[in-house]
Amino acid sequence: MSFTFYKLLNNKNNIDLKFKISQIFINSEYLDKAILSLNQILDLDPYYLDAYIKLGEIFLSLSDYRHGRPGDRRPFVGKNY
């Protein structure tokens, strides 16, 4: 294993790596782990749009249309009509 790869894996705040890992979870149908990973991303960066999109896709696939995080005060992404 190269030093750069090892350093990437040990960086707990690497959001792009966390997002790629969440995509692996989704593709492997480990949706509960993907949701946890995506929520960790949003804890680090509440403006990471791709994480919201993937969470929406997961909840849509689970027919969980009204899912939200309790007490969530994150900014709304999109237009509020």
N, C-alpha and C positions, 0 to 999 in steps of 0.2 A: 504494500500500500504506500502510495507516495505521500510525502510530507504535506503537500498542499491539500490532498484529499482528506487526510487525517485531521488537519487543522480545520477544514470546513465542517467535518462531522462533529468536532468538539465545540464549535461555536454555537451556543444555545440560542443566540439572538439572530441567527442567519434566517431571515424571513423567506427568502427565495428558496433555500434548501427545505425549509419546513413545508412550503407550498408544494414543492415537487414530491416530498414524502406523502403529503396528503393526497396528491393525485395517484400515487402508487396504491395507497389504501383504497381509494375509490375504485380504481381498476381491478383491485383484488377483492372487491365487495366487502371490505372491512369498514363499513360506513360509520360505525360508532367511533372507531379510531380516527377516521377522516374528520369527523365532526369535532373531536377533541383537538386535533392538530390545527384545524382551521380556526377554532376559537382561541387557541394559543397565539396564532398569528394576529388575530384581531385585538388581543390583549396587548401585544407589542406595538401594533400599528392599526389604530381604528379606522384608517382611511385606505386600507389595502382592499381595493375594490374586487379583485379576483377572488378573494376569500368569501366575500358576501355572495358573489355569483355562484361559486361552487356550493356553498351552504344552501342557497336557494334551490339549486338543481337537486341536491340530495333530498331536501325536504319535499320537493315536488315529486321526486321518484317514490318517496315513502307515503305520498298523499297526506303529508303533514303540512297543510297550507297555512295554519295559524301559528306555527311554531315561532317562538321568540325567546330570548334569554330573559328570565325574570329580572326586573329592575334595570334592564338595559337602558342606558342613557347615551348610547352611541348616536352620532349624527345620522340623520336619515340620508341614505344614498339614493339619489334620484329626485324626481319632482313630486311634490306633495300637492295634489289637486284637491 
